[in-house]
Amino acid sequence: MPANGNEGGKVSKSLKRVARALQELNLDVDIKEVSQARTAQEAADSLGCSVAQIANSIIFLGQRSGRVFLFLTSGANRVDADKAGSVAGEPLGKADAAIIRAQTGFAIGGVAPVGHLTPTLAWFDPHLLTFDLIYAAAGTPRHLFGLNPQKMLEISGAQPADFTAQSRLM
Protein backbone atom coordinates (compact mmCIF):
# COMPACT_ATOMS: atom_id res chain seq x y z
CA MET A 1 0.00 0.00 0.00
CA PRO A 2 1.44 3.38 -0.87
CA ALA A 3 2.21 5.70 2.00
CA ASN A 4 0.51 8.53 0.11
CA GLY A 5 -2.91 6.87 0.04
CA ASN A 6 -4.48 9.08 2.68
CA GLU A 7 -7.70 10.93 2.00
CA GLY A 8 -8.63 13.19 4.88
CA GLY A 9 -6.52 11.09 7.27
CA LYS A 10 -8.19 7.81 6.23
CA VAL A 11 -6.97 5.40 3.60
CA SER A 12 -9.66 4.79 0.99
CA LYS A 13 -11.21 1.30 1.09
CA SER A 14 -11.21 1.29 -2.71
CA LEU A 15 -7.51 2.14 -2.85
CA LYS A 16 -6.77 -0.62 -0.31
CA ARG A 17 -8.78 -3.12 -2.37
CA VAL A 18 -6.82 -2.28 -5.55
CA ALA A 19 -3.47 -2.41 -3.75
CA ARG A 20 -4.42 -5.79 -2.26
CA ALA A 21 -5.51 -7.13 -5.67
CA LEU A 22 -2.20 -6.02 -7.21
CA GLN A 23 -0.24 -7.64 -4.34
CA GLU A 24 -2.21 -10.89 -4.75
CA LEU A 25 -1.17 -10.86 -8.41
CA ASN A 26 2.47 -10.57 -7.26
CA LEU A 27 2.84 -7.18 -8.90
CA ASP A 28 5.16 -4.63 -7.34
CA VAL A 29 3.33 -1.54 -8.57
CA ASP A 30 3.85 2.02 -7.43
CA ILE A 31 0.47 3.68 -6.89
CA LYS A 32 0.84 7.40 -7.44
CA GLU A 33 -1.30 10.13 -5.92
CA VAL A 34 -1.90 13.15 -8.14
CA SER A 35 -3.62 16.43 -7.41
CA GLN A 36 -6.28 16.00 -10.08
CA ALA A 37 -7.15 13.24 -12.54
CA ARG A 38 -10.83 13.79 -13.25
CA THR A 39 -10.08 13.53 -16.96
CA ALA A 40 -7.55 11.55 -18.99
CA GLN A 41 -5.85 14.82 -19.91
CA GLU A 42 -5.49 15.84 -16.25
CA ALA A 43 -4.08 12.41 -15.41
CA ALA A 44 -1.61 12.58 -18.30
CA ASP A 45 -0.54 16.11 -17.35
CA SER A 46 0.00 15.00 -13.72
CA LEU A 47 2.07 11.97 -14.78
CA GLY A 48 3.95 13.62 -17.65
CA CYS A 49 2.76 11.12 -20.26
CA SER A 50 0.60 11.12 -23.37
CA VAL A 51 -3.18 11.18 -22.88
CA ALA A 52 -3.24 8.05 -25.07
CA GLN A 53 -1.36 6.18 -22.29
CA ILE A 54 -4.23 6.67 -19.84
CA ALA A 55 -6.48 3.61 -19.65
CA ASN A 56 -9.91 5.07 -18.96
CA SER A 57 -12.39 2.74 -17.30
CA ILE A 58 -15.68 3.40 -19.06
CA ILE A 59 -18.70 1.64 -17.56
CA PHE A 60 -21.92 0.95 -19.47
CA LEU A 61 -25.12 -0.68 -18.26
CA GLY A 62 -26.63 -3.57 -20.19
CA GLN A 63 -30.19 -2.63 -21.13
CA ARG A 64 -31.41 -6.25 -20.97
CA SER A 65 -29.22 -7.82 -18.30
CA GLY A 66 -28.78 -4.89 -15.90
CA ARG A 67 -25.08 -5.82 -15.64
CA VAL A 68 -22.28 -3.32 -15.91
CA PHE A 69 -19.62 -3.74 -18.58
CA LEU A 70 -16.10 -2.29 -18.41
CA PHE A 71 -14.35 -0.85 -21.45
CA LEU A 72 -10.67 -0.03 -20.84
CA THR A 73 -10.10 2.70 -23.39
CA SER A 74 -7.11 4.79 -24.39
CA GLY A 75 -7.55 8.38 -23.25
CA ALA A 76 -7.07 9.33 -26.91
CA ASN A 77 -10.17 7.36 -27.95
CA ARG A 78 -13.83 7.42 -27.06
CA VAL A 79 -16.16 4.47 -26.79
CA ASP A 80 -18.63 4.07 -29.64
CA ALA A 81 -21.81 2.90 -27.85
CA ASP A 82 -23.06 0.92 -30.87
CA LYS A 83 -19.74 -0.94 -31.30
CA ALA A 84 -19.55 -1.52 -27.54
CA GLY A 85 -23.09 -2.91 -27.56
CA SER A 86 -22.16 -5.32 -30.36
CA VAL A 87 -19.15 -6.49 -28.34
CA ALA A 88 -21.25 -6.87 -25.16
CA GLY A 89 -24.07 -8.63 -27.01
CA GLU A 90 -26.81 -6.25 -25.90
CA PRO A 91 -27.79 -2.59 -26.15
CA LEU A 92 -25.91 -0.43 -23.67
CA GLY A 93 -26.92 2.68 -21.79
CA LYS A 94 -25.41 5.03 -19.29
CA ALA A 95 -24.57 3.57 -15.88
CA ASP A 96 -25.23 6.04 -13.10
CA ALA A 97 -22.88 6.61 -10.17
CA ALA A 98 -24.95 4.48 -7.76
CA ILE A 99 -24.95 1.46 -10.08
CA ILE A 100 -21.24 1.81 -10.77
CA ARG A 101 -20.46 2.01 -7.05
CA ALA A 102 -22.79 -0.90 -6.17
CA GLN A 103 -21.45 -3.28 -8.82
CA THR A 104 -17.76 -2.33 -8.95
CA GLY A 105 -17.17 -0.78 -5.54
CA PHE A 106 -15.64 2.32 -7.12
CA ALA A 107 -16.73 5.91 -7.57
CA ILE A 108 -16.77 7.39 -11.06
CA GLY A 109 -13.23 8.48 -11.92
CA GLY A 110 -11.67 5.83 -9.70
CA VAL A 111 -12.80 2.61 -11.40
CA ALA A 112 -9.75 0.35 -11.55
CA PRO A 113 -9.20 -2.60 -13.89
CA VAL A 114 -8.89 -4.90 -10.84
CA GLY A 115 -10.49 -5.19 -7.40
CA HIS A 116 -14.15 -5.04 -8.43
CA LEU A 117 -16.72 -6.15 -5.85
CA THR A 118 -18.45 -8.35 -8.42
CA PRO A 119 -16.93 -9.91 -11.55
CA THR A 120 -17.27 -7.51 -14.47
CA LEU A 121 -17.03 -8.43 -18.13
CA ALA A 122 -14.36 -6.22 -19.68
CA TRP A 123 -12.91 -5.29 -23.05
CA PHE A 124 -9.60 -3.65 -23.87
CA ASP A 125 -8.80 -0.99 -26.47
CA PRO A 126 -6.02 -2.48 -28.69
CA HIS A 127 -4.53 1.03 -29.06
CA LEU A 128 -3.27 0.71 -25.47
CA LEU A 129 -1.06 -2.20 -26.55
CA THR A 130 1.09 0.15 -28.65
CA PHE A 131 2.75 1.65 -25.55
CA ASP A 132 5.45 0.37 -23.20
CA LEU A 133 3.58 1.70 -20.16
CA ILE A 134 -0.02 2.70 -19.50
CA TYR A 135 -1.76 4.09 -16.43
CA ALA A 136 -5.11 3.24 -14.87
CA ALA A 137 -7.12 4.43 -11.87
CA ALA A 138 -6.25 2.73 -8.60
CA GLY A 139 -9.59 3.02 -6.83
CA THR A 140 -9.94 6.78 -6.43
CA PRO A 141 -10.00 9.71 -8.86
CA ARG A 142 -6.58 10.80 -7.51
CA HIS A 143 -4.66 7.51 -7.53
CA LEU A 144 -3.13 5.85 -10.59
CA PHE A 145 -0.78 2.99 -11.29
CA GLY A 146 1.37 2.21 -14.31
CA LEU A 147 1.84 -1.19 -15.90
CA ASN A 148 2.88 -2.80 -19.14
CA PRO A 149 -0.29 -2.89 -21.28
CA GLN A 150 -0.06 -6.63 -21.97
CA LYS A 151 0.08 -7.22 -18.21
CA MET A 152 -2.85 -4.79 -17.69
CA LEU A 153 -4.83 -6.76 -20.28
CA GLU A 154 -4.01 -10.00 -18.48
CA ILE A 155 -4.85 -8.87 -14.94
CA SER A 156 -8.08 -7.15 -15.97
CA GLY A 157 -9.46 -10.29 -17.58
CA ALA A 158 -10.46 -8.07 -20.50
CA GLN A 159 -10.61 -9.12 -24.13
CA PRO A 160 -9.14 -6.93 -26.88
CA ALA A 161 -11.94 -5.61 -29.08
CA ASP A 162 -12.82 -2.84 -31.52
CA PHE A 163 -15.27 -0.63 -29.65
CA THR A 164 -13.87 2.87 -30.14
CA ALA A 165 -14.76 5.73 -32.43
CA GLN A 166 -12.08 7.53 -34.38
CA SER A 167 -9.20 8.64 -32.21
CA ARG A 168 -9.26 12.21 -30.88
CA LEU A 169 -5.54 12.51 -30.12
CA MET A 170 -2.44 10.44 -30.47
CYANA upper distance limits for C-alpha pairs under 8 A (distance plus 0.5 A):
  1 MET  CA      5 GLY  CA      7.96
  1 MET  CA     16 LYS  CA      7.31
  1 MET  CA     19 ALA  CA      6.15
  1 MET  CA     20 ARG  CA      8.13
  1 MET  CA     31 ILE  CA      8.32
  2 PRO  CA     30 ASP  CA      7.62
  2 PRO  CA     31 ILE  CA      6.60
  2 PRO  CA     32 LYS  CA      8.23
  4 ASN  CA     32 LYS  CA      8.15
  4 ASN  CA     33 GLU  CA      7.00
  5 GLY  CA     11 VAL  CA      6.09
  5 GLY  CA     12 SER  CA      7.62
  5 GLY  CA     15 LEU  CA      7.70
  5 GLY  CA     33 GLU  CA      7.48
  5 GLY  CA    143 HIS  CA      8.30
  6 ASN  CA     10 LYS  CA      5.79
  6 ASN  CA     11 VAL  CA      5.04
  6 ASN  CA     12 SER  CA      7.43
  7 GLU  CA     11 VAL  CA      6.30
  7 GLU  CA     12 SER  CA      7.02
 11 VAL  CA     15 LEU  CA      7.75
 11 VAL  CA     16 LYS  CA      7.68
 12 SER  CA     16 LYS  CA      6.77
 12 SER  CA    140 THR  CA      8.19
 13 LYS  CA     17 ARG  CA      6.62
 14 SER  CA     18 VAL  CA      6.83
 14 SER  CA    105 GLY  CA      7.41
 14 SER  CA    106 PHE  CA      6.84
 14 SER  CA    138 ALA  CA      8.34
 14 SER  CA    139 GLY  CA      5.25
 14 SER  CA    140 THR  CA      7.26
 15 LEU  CA     19 ALA  CA      6.65
 15 LEU  CA    138 ALA  CA      6.42
 15 LEU  CA    139 GLY  CA      5.07
 15 LEU  CA    140 THR  CA      6.84
 15 LEU  CA    143 HIS  CA      8.17
 16 LYS  CA     20 ARG  CA      6.51
 16 LYS  CA    139 GLY  CA      8.48
 17 ARG  CA     21 ALA  CA      6.63
 17 ARG  CA    115 GLY  CA      6.20
 17 ARG  CA    139 GLY  CA      8.13
 18 VAL  CA     22 LEU  CA      6.67
 18 VAL  CA    112 ALA  CA      7.68
 18 VAL  CA    114 VAL  CA      6.76
 18 VAL  CA    115 GLY  CA      5.54
 18 VAL  CA    138 ALA  CA      6.39
 18 VAL  CA    139 GLY  CA      6.61
 19 ALA  CA     23 GLN  CA      6.68
 19 ALA  CA     31 ILE  CA      8.41
 19 ALA  CA    138 ALA  CA      8.10
 20 ARG  CA     24 GLU  CA      6.59
 20 ARG  CA    115 GLY  CA      8.47
 21 ALA  CA     25 LEU  CA      6.84
 21 ALA  CA    114 VAL  CA      7.07
 21 ALA  CA    115 GLY  CA      6.11
 22 LEU  CA     26 ASN  CA      7.02
 22 LEU  CA     27 LEU  CA      5.94
 22 LEU  CA     28 ASP  CA      7.99
 22 LEU  CA     29 VAL  CA      7.75
 22 LEU  CA    114 VAL  CA      8.19
 23 GLN  CA     27 LEU  CA      6.02
 23 GLN  CA     28 ASP  CA      7.37
 25 LEU  CA    155 ILE  CA      8.25
 29 VAL  CA    145 PHE  CA      7.20
 29 VAL  CA    146 GLY  CA      7.63
 29 VAL  CA    147 LEU  CA      7.98
 30 ASP  CA    145 PHE  CA      6.61
 30 ASP  CA    146 GLY  CA      7.82
 31 ILE  CA    138 ALA  CA      7.50
 31 ILE  CA    143 HIS  CA      6.94
 31 ILE  CA    144 LEU  CA      6.11
 31 ILE  CA    145 PHE  CA      5.13
 31 ILE  CA    146 GLY  CA      8.12
 32 LYS  CA    143 HIS  CA      6.01
 32 LYS  CA    144 LEU  CA      5.80
 32 LYS  CA    145 PHE  CA      6.57
 33 GLU  CA    142 ARG  CA      6.05
 33 GLU  CA    143 HIS  CA      5.05
 33 GLU  CA    144 LEU  CA      7.09
 34 VAL  CA     43 ALA  CA      8.13
 34 VAL  CA     46 SER  CA      6.68
 34 VAL  CA     47 LEU  CA      8.33
 34 VAL  CA    142 ARG  CA      5.77
 34 VAL  CA    143 HIS  CA      6.81
 34 VAL  CA    144 LEU  CA      8.30
 35 SER  CA     46 SER  CA      7.92
 35 SER  CA    142 ARG  CA      6.86
 36 GLN  CA     42 GLU  CA      6.71
 36 GLN  CA     43 ALA  CA      7.29
 36 GLN  CA     46 SER  CA      7.83
 36 GLN  CA    141 PRO  CA      7.91
 36 GLN  CA    142 ARG  CA      6.30
 37 ALA  CA     41 GLN  CA      8.15
 37 ALA  CA     42 GLU  CA      5.32
 37 ALA  CA     43 ALA  CA      4.79
 37 ALA  CA     46 SER  CA      7.95
 37 ALA  CA    109 GLY  CA      8.25
 37 ALA  CA    141 PRO  CA      6.34
 37 ALA  CA    142 ARG  CA      6.11
 38 ARG  CA     42 GLU  CA      6.95
 38 ARG  CA     43 ALA  CA      7.72
 38 ARG  CA    109 GLY  CA      6.48
 38 ARG  CA    141 PRO  CA      6.56
 38 ARG  CA    142 ARG  CA      8.25
 39 THR  CA     43 ALA  CA      6.80
 39 THR  CA    109 GLY  CA      8.30
 40 ALA  CA     44 ALA  CA      6.57
 40 ALA  CA     51 VAL  CA      6.37
 40 ALA  CA     54 ILE  CA      6.46
 40 ALA  CA     56 ASN  CA      7.39
 40 ALA  CA     75 GLY  CA      5.81
 41 GLN  CA     45 ASP  CA      6.54
 41 GLN  CA     51 VAL  CA      5.90
 41 GLN  CA     75 GLY  CA      7.95
 42 GLU  CA     46 SER  CA      6.60
 43 ALA  CA     47 LEU  CA      6.69
 43 ALA  CA     51 VAL  CA      8.13
 43 ALA  CA     54 ILE  CA      7.75
 44 ALA  CA     48 GLY  CA      6.20
 44 ALA  CA     49 CYS  CA      5.51
 44 ALA  CA     50 SER  CA      6.22
 44 ALA  CA     51 VAL  CA      5.54
 44 ALA  CA     53 GLN  CA      8.04
 44 ALA  CA     54 ILE  CA      7.15
 45 ASP  CA     49 CYS  CA      7.15
 45 ASP  CA     50 SER  CA      8.40
 45 ASP  CA     51 VAL  CA      8.37
 49 CYS  CA     53 GLN  CA      7.24
 50 SER  CA     54 ILE  CA      7.96
 50 SER  CA    170 MET  CA      8.25
 51 VAL  CA     74 SER  CA      8.16
 51 VAL  CA     75 GLY  CA      5.70
 51 VAL  CA     76 ALA  CA      6.40
 51 VAL  CA    169 LEU  CA      8.22
 51 VAL  CA    170 MET  CA      8.15
 52 ALA  CA     74 SER  CA      5.60
 52 ALA  CA     75 GLY  CA      5.19
 52 ALA  CA     76 ALA  CA      4.94
 52 ALA  CA     77 ASN  CA      8.03
 52 ALA  CA    128 LEU  CA      7.84
 52 ALA  CA    169 LEU  CA      7.61
 52 ALA  CA    170 MET  CA      6.45
 53 GLN  CA     74 SER  CA      6.77
 53 GLN  CA     75 GLY  CA      7.13
 53 GLN  CA     76 ALA  CA      8.49
 53 GLN  CA    128 LEU  CA      7.11
 53 GLN  CA    131 PHE  CA      7.44
 53 GLN  CA    133 LEU  CA      7.51
 53 GLN  CA    134 ILE  CA      5.16
 53 GLN  CA    135 TYR  CA      6.73
 54 ILE  CA     73 THR  CA      8.42
 54 ILE  CA     74 SER  CA      6.20
 54 ILE  CA     75 GLY  CA      5.55
 54 ILE  CA    134 ILE  CA      6.30
 54 ILE  CA    135 TYR  CA      5.43
 54 ILE  CA    136 ALA  CA      6.61
 55 ALA  CA     72 LEU  CA      6.18
 55 ALA  CA     73 THR  CA      5.78
 55 ALA  CA     74 SER  CA      5.43
 55 ALA  CA     75 GLY  CA      6.58
 55 ALA  CA    128 LEU  CA      7.75
 55 ALA  CA    134 ILE  CA      7.02
 55 ALA  CA    135 TYR  CA      6.23
 55 ALA  CA    136 ALA  CA      5.49
 55 ALA  CA    137 ALA  CA      8.34
 56 ASN  CA     71 PHE  CA      8.31
 56 ASN  CA     72 LEU  CA      5.99
 56 ASN  CA     73 THR  CA      5.53
 56 ASN  CA     74 SER  CA      6.62
 56 ASN  CA     75 GLY  CA      6.41
 56 ASN  CA    136 ALA  CA      7.08
 56 ASN  CA    137 ALA  CA      8.14
 57 SER  CA     70 LEU  CA      6.85
 57 SER  CA     71 PHE  CA      6.33
 57 SER  CA     72 LEU  CA      5.31
 57 SER  CA     73 THR  CA      7.00
 57 SER  CA    109 GLY  CA      8.42
 57 SER  CA    111 VAL  CA      6.42
 57 SER  CA    112 ALA  CA      7.26
 57 SER  CA    113 PRO  CA      7.59
 57 SER  CA    136 ALA  CA      8.19
 57 SER  CA    137 ALA  CA      8.25
 58 ILE  CA     70 LEU  CA      6.24
 58 ILE  CA     71 PHE  CA      5.56
 58 ILE  CA     72 LEU  CA      6.83
 58 ILE  CA     73 THR  CA      7.60
 58 ILE  CA     79 VAL  CA      8.32
 59 ILE  CA     68 VAL  CA      6.83
 59 ILE  CA     69 PHE  CA      6.05
 59 ILE  CA     70 LEU  CA      5.28
 59 ILE  CA     71 PHE  CA      6.84
 59 ILE  CA     94 LYS  CA      8.21
 59 ILE  CA     95 ALA  CA      6.90
 59 ILE  CA    100 ILE  CA      7.75
 60 PHE  CA     68 VAL  CA      6.08
 60 PHE  CA     69 PHE  CA      5.80
 60 PHE  CA     70 LEU  CA      7.24
 60 PHE  CA     92 LEU  CA      6.46
 60 PHE  CA     93 GLY  CA      6.27
 60 PHE  CA     94 LYS  CA      5.87
 60 PHE  CA     95 ALA  CA      5.67
 61 LEU  CA     66 GLY  CA      6.56
 61 LEU  CA     67 ARG  CA      6.27
 61 LEU  CA     68 VAL  CA      5.04
 61 LEU  CA     69 PHE  CA      6.80
 61 LEU  CA     92 LEU  CA      5.97
 61 LEU  CA     93 GLY  CA      5.69
 61 LEU  CA     94 LYS  CA      6.31
 61 LEU  CA     95 ALA  CA      5.40
 62 GLY  CA     66 GLY  CA      5.48
 62 GLY  CA     67 ARG  CA      5.80
 62 GLY  CA     68 VAL  CA      6.61
 62 GLY  CA     69 PHE  CA      7.70
 62 GLY  CA     90 GLU  CA      6.81
 62 GLY  CA     91 PRO  CA      6.65
 62 GLY  CA     92 LEU  CA      5.24
 62 GLY  CA     93 GLY  CA      6.96
 63 GLN  CA     90 GLU  CA      7.38
 63 GLN  CA     91 PRO  CA      6.06
 63 GLN  CA     92 LEU  CA      5.94
 63 GLN  CA     93 GLY  CA      6.77
 64 ARG  CA     90 GLU  CA      7.24
 64 ARG  CA     91 PRO  CA      7.80
 68 VAL  CA     95 ALA  CA      7.76
 68 VAL  CA    100 ILE  CA      7.83
 68 VAL  CA    103 GLN  CA      7.64
 68 VAL  CA    120 THR  CA      7.18
 68 VAL  CA    121 LEU  CA      8.15
 69 PHE  CA     88 ALA  CA      7.97
 69 PHE  CA    120 THR  CA      6.55
 69 PHE  CA    121 LEU  CA      5.87
 69 PHE  CA    122 ALA  CA      6.42
 70 LEU  CA    120 THR  CA      7.15
 70 LEU  CA    121 LEU  CA      6.72
 70 LEU  CA    122 ALA  CA      4.99
 70 LEU  CA    123 TRP  CA      6.89
 71 PHE  CA     79 VAL  CA      8.25
 71 PHE  CA    122 ALA  CA      6.16
 71 PHE  CA    123 TRP  CA      5.43
 71 PHE  CA    124 PHE  CA      6.52
 71 PHE  CA    125 ASP  CA      7.99
 72 LEU  CA    113 PRO  CA      8.05
 72 LEU  CA    122 ALA  CA      7.80
 72 LEU  CA    123 TRP  CA      6.63
 72 LEU  CA    124 PHE  CA      5.33
 72 LEU  CA    125 ASP  CA      6.51
 73 THR  CA     77 ASN  CA      7.02
 73 THR  CA     78 ARG  CA      7.55
 73 THR  CA     79 VAL  CA      7.68
 73 THR  CA    124 PHE  CA      6.88
 73 THR  CA    125 ASP  CA      5.48
 73 THR  CA    128 LEU  CA      7.91
 73 THR  CA    164 THR  CA      8.24
 74 SER  CA     78 ARG  CA      8.20
 74 SER  CA    125 ASP  CA      6.87
 74 SER  CA    127 HIS  CA      7.02
 74 SER  CA    128 LEU  CA      6.20
 76 ALA  CA    167 SER  CA      6.25
 76 ALA  CA    168 ARG  CA      5.86
 76 ALA  CA    169 LEU  CA      5.27
 76 ALA  CA    170 MET  CA      6.45
 77 ASN  CA    164 THR  CA      6.72
 77 ASN  CA    165 ALA  CA      7.13
 77 ASN  CA    166 GLN  CA      7.22
 77 ASN  CA    167 SER  CA      5.05
 77 ASN  CA    168 ARG  CA      6.24
 77 ASN  CA    169 LEU  CA      7.75
 78 ARG  CA    164 THR  CA      5.99
 78 ARG  CA    165 ALA  CA      6.21
 78 ARG  CA    166 GLN  CA      8.03
 78 ARG  CA    167 SER  CA      7.52
 78 ARG  CA    168 ARG  CA      8.14
 79 VAL  CA     83 LYS  CA      8.40
 79 VAL  CA     84 ALA  CA      7.42
 79 VAL  CA    163 PHE  CA      6.42
 79 VAL  CA    164 THR  CA      4.87
 79 VAL  CA    165 ALA  CA      6.45
 80 ASP  CA     84 ALA  CA      6.54
 80 ASP  CA    163 PHE  CA      6.28
 80 ASP  CA    164 THR  CA      5.43
 80 ASP  CA    165 ALA  CA      5.55
 81 ALA  CA     85 GLY  CA      6.46
 81 ALA  CA     92 LEU  CA      7.24
 81 ALA  CA     93 GLY  CA      8.43
 81 ALA  CA    163 PHE  CA      8.15
 82 ASP  CA     86 SER  CA      6.82
 82 ASP  CA     91 PRO  CA      8.05
 82 ASP  CA     92 LEU  CA      8.36
 83 LYS  CA     87 VAL  CA      6.82
 83 LYS  CA    162 ASP  CA      7.68
 83 LYS  CA    163 PHE  CA      5.27
 83 LYS  CA    164 THR  CA      7.59
 84 ALA  CA     88 ALA  CA      6.60
 84 ALA  CA     92 LEU  CA      8.03
 84 ALA  CA    162 ASP  CA      8.43
 84 ALA  CA    163 PHE  CA      5.35
 84 ALA  CA    164 THR  CA      8.13
 85 GLY  CA     89 GLY  CA      6.33
 85 GLY  CA     90 GLU  CA      5.77
 85 GLY  CA     91 PRO  CA      5.41
 85 GLY  CA     92 LEU  CA      5.91
 86 SER  CA     90 GLU  CA      7.01
 86 SER  CA     91 PRO  CA      8.04
 87 VAL  CA    161 ALA  CA      7.80
 87 VAL  CA    162 ASP  CA      8.47
 87 VAL  CA    163 PHE  CA      7.66
 95 ALA  CA     99 ILE  CA      6.69
 95 ALA  CA    100 ILE  CA      6.85
 96 ASP  CA    100 ILE  CA      6.76
 97 ALA  CA    101 ARG  CA      6.57
 97 ALA  CA    107 ALA  CA      7.21
 97 ALA  CA    108 ILE  CA      6.73
 98 ALA  CA    102 ALA  CA      6.51
 99 ILE  CA    103 GLN  CA      6.52
100 ILE  CA    104 THR  CA      6.20
100 ILE  CA    105 GLY  CA      7.62
100 ILE  CA    106 PHE  CA      7.21
100 ILE  CA    107 ALA  CA      7.38
100 ILE  CA    108 ILE  CA      7.66
101 ARG  CA    105 GLY  CA      5.07
101 ARG  CA    106 PHE  CA      5.34
101 ARG  CA    107 ALA  CA      5.93
101 ARG  CA    108 ILE  CA      8.17
102 ALA  CA    106 PHE  CA      8.40
103 GLN  CA    116 HIS  CA      8.03
103 GLN  CA    117 LEU  CA      6.78
103 GLN  CA    118 THR  CA      6.41
104 THR  CA    111 VAL  CA      7.92
104 THR  CA    115 GLY  CA      8.47
104 THR  CA    116 HIS  CA      5.05
104 THR  CA    117 LEU  CA      5.54
104 THR  CA    118 THR  CA      6.59
104 THR  CA    120 THR  CA      8.08
105 GLY  CA    116 HIS  CA      6.47
105 GLY  CA    117 LEU  CA      5.90
106 PHE  CA    110 GLY  CA      6.40
106 PHE  CA    111 VAL  CA      5.64
106 PHE  CA    112 ALA  CA      8.12
106 PHE  CA    116 HIS  CA      8.12
106 PHE  CA    139 GLY  CA      6.60
106 PHE  CA    140 THR  CA      7.77
107 ALA  CA    111 VAL  CA      6.90
107 ALA  CA    139 GLY  CA      8.24
107 ALA  CA    140 THR  CA      7.45
107 ALA  CA    141 PRO  CA      8.34
108 ILE  CA    141 PRO  CA      7.99
109 GLY  CA    137 ALA  CA      7.84
109 GLY  CA    140 THR  CA      7.13
109 GLY  CA    141 PRO  CA      5.12
110 GLY  CA    137 ALA  CA      5.73
110 GLY  CA    138 ALA  CA      6.84
110 GLY  CA    139 GLY  CA      5.03
110 GLY  CA    140 THR  CA      4.32
110 GLY  CA    141 PRO  CA      4.80
110 GLY  CA    142 ARG  CA      7.94
110 GLY  CA    143 HIS  CA      8.02
111 VAL  CA    137 ALA  CA      6.48
111 VAL  CA    138 ALA  CA      7.63
111 VAL  CA    139 GLY  CA      6.10
111 VAL  CA    140 THR  CA      7.59
112 ALA  CA    116 HIS  CA      8.12
112 ALA  CA    136 ALA  CA      6.90
112 ALA  CA    137 ALA  CA      5.36
112 ALA  CA    138 ALA  CA      5.66
112 ALA  CA    139 GLY  CA      5.92
113 PRO  CA    136 ALA  CA      7.70
113 PRO  CA    137 ALA  CA      8.10
113 PRO  CA    152 MET  CA      8.21
113 PRO  CA    155 ILE  CA      8.20
113 PRO  CA    156 SER  CA      5.62
114 VAL  CA    155 ILE  CA      7.50
114 VAL  CA    156 SER  CA      6.16
116 HIS  CA    120 THR  CA      7.73
121 LEU  CA    157 GLY  CA      8.32
121 LEU  CA    158 ALA  CA      7.49
122 ALA  CA    156 SER  CA      7.85
122 ALA  CA    157 GLY  CA      7.20
122 ALA  CA    158 ALA  CA      4.89
122 ALA  CA    159 GLN  CA      7.00
123 TRP  CA    158 ALA  CA      5.00
123 TRP  CA    159 GLN  CA      5.09
123 TRP  CA    160 PRO  CA      6.11
123 TRP  CA    161 ALA  CA      6.62
124 PHE  CA    128 LEU  CA      8.34
124 PHE  CA    153 LEU  CA      7.23
124 PHE  CA    158 ALA  CA      6.12
124 PHE  CA    159 GLN  CA      6.07
124 PHE  CA    160 PRO  CA      4.98
124 PHE  CA    161 ALA  CA      6.55
125 ASP  CA    129 LEU  CA      8.33
125 ASP  CA    160 PRO  CA      6.46
125 ASP  CA    161 ALA  CA      6.67
125 ASP  CA    162 ASP  CA      7.22
125 ASP  CA    163 PHE  CA      7.72
125 ASP  CA    164 THR  CA      7.86
126 PRO  CA    130 THR  CA      8.07
126 PRO  CA    160 PRO  CA      6.23
126 PRO  CA    161 ALA  CA      7.21
126 PRO  CA    162 ASP  CA      7.88
128 LEU  CA    134 ILE  CA      7.58
128 LEU  CA    149 PRO  CA      6.78
129 LEU  CA    149 PRO  CA      5.86
129 LEU  CA    150 GLN  CA      6.94
131 PHE  CA    148 ASN  CA      8.31
131 PHE  CA    149 PRO  CA      7.43
132 ASP  CA    148 ASN  CA      6.26
132 ASP  CA    149 PRO  CA      7.37
133 LEU  CA    146 GLY  CA      6.78
133 LEU  CA    147 LEU  CA      5.94
133 LEU  CA    148 ASN  CA      5.17
133 LEU  CA    149 PRO  CA      6.60
134 ILE  CA    146 GLY  CA      5.90
134 ILE  CA    147 LEU  CA      6.12
134 ILE  CA    148 ASN  CA      6.73
134 ILE  CA    149 PRO  CA      6.37
135 TYR  CA    144 LEU  CA      6.75
135 TYR  CA    145 PHE  CA      5.85
135 TYR  CA    146 GLY  CA      4.73
135 TYR  CA    147 LEU  CA      6.92
136 ALA  CA    144 LEU  CA      5.88
136 ALA  CA    145 PHE  CA      6.12
136 ALA  CA    146 GLY  CA      7.08
137 ALA  CA    141 PRO  CA      7.23
137 ALA  CA    142 ARG  CA      8.24
137 ALA  CA    143 HIS  CA      6.37
137 ALA  CA    144 LEU  CA      4.92
137 ALA  CA    145 PHE  CA      7.03
138 ALA  CA    143 HIS  CA      5.65
138 ALA  CA    144 LEU  CA      5.34
138 ALA  CA    145 PHE  CA      6.60
139 GLY  CA    143 HIS  CA      7.20
139 GLY  CA    144 LEU  CA      8.49
147 LEU  CA    151 LYS  CA      7.20
147 LEU  CA    152 MET  CA      6.69
148 ASN  CA    152 MET  CA      6.74
149 PRO  CA    153 LEU  CA      6.55
150 GLN  CA    154 GLU  CA      6.76
151 LYS  CA    155 ILE  CA      6.63
152 MET  CA    156 SER  CA      6.48
153 LEU  CA    157 GLY  CA      6.92
153 LEU  CA    158 ALA  CA      6.29
153 LEU  CA    159 GLN  CA      7.84
153 LEU  CA    160 PRO  CA      8.38
154 GLU  CA    158 ALA  CA      7.53
